[in-house]
């Protein structure tokens, strides 16, 4: 079975220069891995994501779909079935755009017929996004984010996942006003100690933004995740990958929207099934972009795994 960073197990843990409060034994210390990127002379500390492969998340269609999109150039697209993310066809956008709207609808109808779908099943045209997902550019910041979260006593897995999704090498502002490496909204940033006004926006400061994100996760997202799951009598372990993905959904969509979709799903037990059901159900403002969030996290972490293995191969490590 494939495991992440197998070759890196030969390395000892790279401890941070400043040790955190040792009164708490953080489970994530066992997940620290060091590796040397092909484009850098320094070793970086990141987290292993072996759970993805041990639990076979890498075999699911949804994250593999987003891996394809993340590697695809923006002048290309894939025609896909929305519910399953089954890729029907890859093509140049210019070729898709040559079709009239009537012809596009006819193509969608033919796909529904061929796959036994109903008229309500959505067929998407999704463009390539490798212009945004330039992971090599964000990798140096992963170690910084992991260190800040570790110092704040918050699971650094979240820093790694959020950075891979939100800001691969860019300091961008979203169309709803989220900004900085951790894509924090103004009000959220202020409520977690950052100054955001017409003179100063501390969201652009990586360390301060990371500290605010860690505070948001620790004081809001994780407690709400526990509450929602407890209210449905679901058993969970906070080290589990599915729990971490659940928390990510709250970070992105807000607790109210996540609670709404969980109420629709009404799961009987906790596990991978909860996340997969969230991918295909909607409620309140938990819709397509919210459904995609944990899929993007998994796809990004799978690509990170490939980058690490490629860097190690170039270094001649067997």
C-alpha positions as CSV (number, residue, x, y, z in Angstrom):
1,X,0.0,0.0,0.0
2,X,1.2,3.4,-0.9
3,X,2.3,5.6,2.0
4,X,3.3,9.2,2.0
5,X,6.9,10.2,2.4
6,X,8.2,6.6,2.9
7,X,11.7,7.6,2.0
8,X,11.6,10.5,4.4
9,X,11.1,8.2,7.3
10,X,14.9,7.9,7.3
11,X,15.1,11.5,8.5
12,X,14.8,12.5,12.1
13,X,12.2,15.0,13.0
14,X,13.3,18.6,12.3
15,X,12.5,20.4,15.6
16,X,11.6,24.0,15.5
17,X,14.0,26.5,17.0
18,X,11.5,27.5,19.7
19,X,9.8,24.6,21.5
20,X,6.1,25.1,22.3
21,X,4.5,24.5,25.7
22,X,5.5,21.0,26.5
23,X,2.6,20.5,29.0
24,X,0.6,19.2,26.1
25,X,1.7,16.3,24.1
26,X,0.5,17.1,20.6
27,X,-0.3,14.1,18.4
28,X,0.8,15.9,15.3
29,X,4.5,15.8,16.3
30,X,4.5,12.2,15.1
31,X,3.4,13.4,11.6
32,X,6.3,15.9,11.1
33,X,8.4,15.1,8.1
34,X,11.4,16.9,6.7
35,X,12.3,17.1,3.0
36,X,14.5,19.2,0.8
37,X,12.7,20.6,-2.3
38,X,14.5,20.3,-5.6
39,X,14.5,24.1,-5.9
40,X,15.9,24.8,-2.4
41,X,18.9,24.0,-0.4
42,X,17.1,24.0,2.9
43,X,15.2,21.2,4.5
44,X,11.5,22.1,5.3
45,X,9.3,20.6,7.9
46,X,5.8,19.6,6.7
47,X,3.3,17.0,7.8
48,X,2.9,13.6,6.3
49,X,-0.6,12.9,4.9
50,X,-0.3,9.1,4.9
51,X,-3.9,8.8,6.0
52,X,-5.0,9.7,2.5
53,X,-3.4,6.6,1.1
54,X,-4.0,4.3,4.0
55,X,-7.7,5.1,4.0
56,X,-7.9,5.1,0.2
57,X,-9.1,8.7,-0.2
58,X,-6.8,8.8,-3.2
59,X,-9.0,6.3,-5.0
60,X,-12.1,8.5,-4.9
61,X,-13.2,10.3,-8.1
62,X,-13.8,13.7,-6.6
63,X,-10.2,14.5,-5.4
64,X,-8.8,12.9,-8.6
65,X,-11.0,15.1,-10.7
66,X,-9.5,18.2,-9.0
67,X,-6.0,16.8,-9.4
68,X,-6.7,16.8,-13.1
69,X,-8.0,20.4,-13.0
70,X,-5.1,21.6,-11.0
71,X,-2.7,20.3,-13.6
72,X,-4.7,21.4,-16.6
73,X,-3.8,24.7,-18.4
74,X,-6.5,27.4,-18.4
75,X,-7.0,27.2,-22.1
76,X,-8.3,23.7,-21.7
77,X,-11.4,22.2,-20.0
78,X,-13.1,19.0,-19.1
79,X,-16.8,18.2,-19.6
80,X,-17.9,16.3,-16.5
81,X,-20.8,14.9,-14.6
82,X,-21.2,17.2,-11.5
83,X,-22.5,14.6,-9.0
84,X,-19.7,12.1,-9.6
85,X,-17.1,14.3,-11.2
86,X,-16.8,11.7,-13.9
87,X,-14.7,13.2,-16.8
88,X,-16.5,12.7,-20.1
89,X,-14.2,14.6,-22.4
90,X,-11.1,17.0,-22.3
91,X,-10.9,19.7,-24.9
92,X,-9.6,23.1,-25.7
93,X,-11.9,25.9,-24.5
94,X,-11.9,27.4,-27.9
95,X,-13.4,24.2,-29.3
96,X,-16.1,24.3,-26.6
97,X,-16.8,27.9,-27.3
98,X,-17.3,27.3,-31.0
99,X,-20.6,25.5,-30.1
100,X,-23.8,27.5,-29.9
101,X,-25.8,27.4,-26.6
102,X,-28.2,25.1,-28.3
103,X,-25.4,22.7,-29.3
104,X,-23.9,22.8,-25.8
105,X,-27.3,21.9,-24.3
106,X,-27.6,19.0,-26.9
107,X,-24.1,17.7,-25.8
108,X,-25.2,17.8,-22.2
109,X,-28.4,15.9,-23.0
110,X,-26.5,13.3,-24.9
111,X,-24.2,12.8,-21.9
112,X,-27.2,12.4,-19.6
113,X,-28.7,9.8,-22.0
114,X,-25.4,7.9,-22.4
115,X,-24.9,7.7,-18.6
116,X,-28.5,7.1,-17.6
117,X,-28.9,10.4,-15.9
118,X,-32.0,12.5,-15.3
119,X,-32.7,15.9,-16.8
120,X,-31.9,17.4,-13.4
121,X,-28.4,16.0,-13.3
122,X,-25.9,18.8,-14.0
123,X,-23.1,18.6,-16.6
124,X,-20.3,21.0,-16.0
125,X,-17.6,22.5,-18.2
126,X,-14.6,23.1,-15.8
127,X,-11.5,25.0,-16.9
128,X,-8.0,24.1,-16.1
129,X,-6.4,26.0,-13.1
130,X,-2.7,25.3,-13.2
131,X,-2.2,29.0,-13.5
132,X,-3.4,29.4,-10.0
133,X,-2.3,26.1,-8.4
134,X,1.5,26.6,-8.7
135,X,2.4,24.5,-5.7
136,X,6.1,24.9,-5.9
137,X,5.7,28.5,-5.0
138,X,3.7,27.8,-1.9
139,X,5.8,25.0,-0.5
140,X,8.3,27.3,1.3
141,X,5.4,28.9,3.2
142,X,4.1,25.5,4.3
143,X,6.9,25.1,6.8
144,X,6.3,28.6,8.1
145,X,2.6,27.9,8.6
146,X,3.3,24.5,10.2
147,X,5.7,26.2,12.7
148,X,3.2,29.0,13.6
149,X,0.4,26.6,14.2
150,X,2.6,24.3,16.2
151,X,3.7,27.2,18.4
152,X,0.0,28.2,18.9
153,X,-0.9,24.7,19.9
154,X,-3.2,24.1,16.9
155,X,-2.9,21.1,14.7
156,X,-0.5,22.2,11.9
157,X,-2.3,19.9,9.4
158,X,-4.8,22.7,9.0
159,X,-2.1,25.3,8.1
160,X,-0.7,23.0,5.4
161,X,-4.1,22.2,3.9
162,X,-5.4,25.8,3.9
163,X,-2.2,27.2,2.4
164,X,-2.3,24.6,-0.4
165,X,-5.9,25.4,-1.3
166,X,-6.0,29.2,-0.8
167,X,-2.8,30.8,-1.8
168,X,-0.4,28.8,-3.9
169,X,2.3,31.4,-4.3
170,X,-0.1,34.4,-4.4
171,X,-1.4,37.0,-2.0
172,X,-4.8,37.3,-3.5
173,X,-8.1,38.9,-2.5
174,X,-11.2,36.8,-3.2
175,X,-14.3,38.2,-4.8
176,X,-16.0,38.3,-1.3
177,X,-13.1,40.2,0.3
178,X,-11.1,37.4,1.9
179,X,-7.4,38.2,1.9
180,X,-4.0,37.0,2.8
181,X,-2.4,33.6,2.8
182,X,-5.2,32.2,4.9
183,X,-8.0,34.1,3.1
184,X,-9.5,35.7,6.2
185,X,-12.5,38.0,6.0
186,X,-12.1,41.5,7.6
187,X,-14.5,40.8,10.5
188,X,-13.0,37.4,11.2
189,X,-9.5,38.9,11.1
190,X,-10.4,41.7,13.5
191,X,-12.1,39.3,15.9
192,X,-9.0,37.3,16.1
193,X,-6.6,40.1,16.9
194,X,-5.6,41.6,13.5
195,X,-5.7,45.2,12.6
196,X,-7.7,45.8,9.4
197,X,-8.5,49.3,8.4
198,X,-7.9,51.8,5.6
199,X,-4.3,52.3,6.8
200,X,-3.2,48.8,7.8
201,X,-4.2,45.4,6.8
202,X,-2.4,42.8,8.9
203,X,-3.8,40.0,6.8
204,X,-0.9,40.5,4.4
205,X,1.6,39.7,7.2
206,X,2.0,35.9,7.0
207,X,2.8,35.3,10.7
208,X,0.0,37.4,12.0
209,X,-2.5,35.9,9.5
210,X,-1.4,32.4,10.5
211,X,-1.9,33.2,14.2
212,X,-5.4,34.6,13.5
213,X,-6.2,31.5,11.4
214,X,-5.0,29.3,14.2
215,X,-7.1,31.2,16.7
216,X,-10.2,30.9,14.4
217,X,-9.7,27.1,14.1
218,X,-9.0,26.6,17.8
219,X,-11.7,28.8,19.3
220,X,-14.4,28.6,16.7
221,X,-14.1,25.9,14.0
222,X,-13.0,22.9,16.0
223,X,-15.4,23.6,18.9
224,X,-18.3,23.9,16.5
225,X,-17.2,20.7,14.7
226,X,-17.4,18.8,18.1
227,X,-20.8,20.3,18.9
228,X,-22.3,19.4,15.5
229,X,-21.0,15.9,15.6
230,X,-22.0,15.4,19.2
231,X,-25.5,16.6,18.5
232,X,-25.8,13.8,15.9
233,X,-24.3,11.3,18.4
234,X,-21.4,10.6,16.0
235,X,-18.2,9.1,17.3
236,X,-15.0,10.8,16.1
237,X,-11.3,11.1,16.8
238,X,-9.8,14.6,16.2
239,X,-6.7,12.9,14.6
240,X,-8.9,11.3,11.9
241,X,-8.6,12.7,8.4
242,X,-12.4,12.9,8.0
243,X,-12.7,15.0,11.2
244,X,-10.0,17.4,9.9
245,X,-11.8,17.7,6.6
246,X,-15.0,18.4,8.4
247,X,-13.3,21.2,10.3
248,X,-12.0,22.6,7.0
249,X,-15.6,22.8,5.8
250,X,-16.5,24.9,8.8
251,X,-13.4,27.2,8.2
252,X,-14.6,27.8,4.7
253,X,-18.4,27.8,4.8
254,X,-19.1,28.6,8.5
255,X,-20.6,26.5,11.2
256,X,-24.2,27.4,10.4
257,X,-24.0,26.2,6.8
258,X,-22.1,23.0,7.7
259,X,-24.7,22.3,10.4
260,X,-27.5,22.8,7.9
261,X,-26.0,20.2,5.4
262,X,-25.3,17.7,8.2
263,X,-28.9,18.0,9.3
264,X,-30.0,17.2,5.7
265,X,-27.6,14.2,5.5
266,X,-28.5,13.1,9.1
267,X,-25.6,10.6,9.2
268,X,-25.9,7.4,11.3
269,X,-22.2,7.1,12.0
270,X,-19.0,9.2,11.7
271,X,-16.3,8.6,9.1
272,X,-15.5,9.1,5.5
273,X,-19.2,8.7,4.6
274,X,-19.9,12.1,6.2
275,X,-17.5,13.9,4.0
276,X,-18.6,12.1,0.8
277,X,-22.2,12.9,1.6
278,X,-21.3,16.5,2.0
279,X,-19.9,16.5,-1.5
280,X,-23.3,15.7,-3.0
281,X,-25.7,17.5,-0.7
282,X,-26.5,21.2,-0.2
283,X,-28.3,23.3,2.3
284,X,-28.5,27.0,3.2
285,X,-25.3,28.5,1.7
286,X,-23.5,25.2,1.6
287,X,-23.4,24.7,-2.2
288,X,-21.0,23.9,-4.9
289,X,-17.9,25.8,-3.7
290,X,-18.4,24.5,-0.2
291,X,-18.8,21.0,-1.4
292,X,-15.6,21.3,-3.3
293,X,-13.4,22.5,-0.4
294,X,-12.3,19.3,1.1
295,X,-12.0,17.8,-2.3
296,X,-9.5,20.5,-3.1
297,X,-7.6,19.8,0.1
298,X,-7.3,16.1,-0.7
299,X,-6.2,16.8,-4.3
300,X,-3.6,19.4,-3.2
301,X,-2.2,17.1,-0.6
302,X,-1.9,14.3,-3.1
303,X,0.0,16.6,-5.4
304,X,2.2,17.6,-2.5
305,X,3.0,13.9,-2.0
306,X,4.1,13.6,-5.6
307,X,6.3,16.7,-5.4
308,X,8.0,15.3,-2.3
309,X,8.7,12.0,-3.9
310,X,9.9,13.7,-7.1
311,X,12.3,15.9,-5.1
312,X,13.6,12.9,-3.2
313,X,14.2,10.9,-6.4
314,X,16.2,13.8,-7.9
315,X,18.3,13.9,-4.7
316,X,19.0,10.2,-5.2
317,X,17.3,9.0,-2.1
318,X,15.9,5.5,-2.4
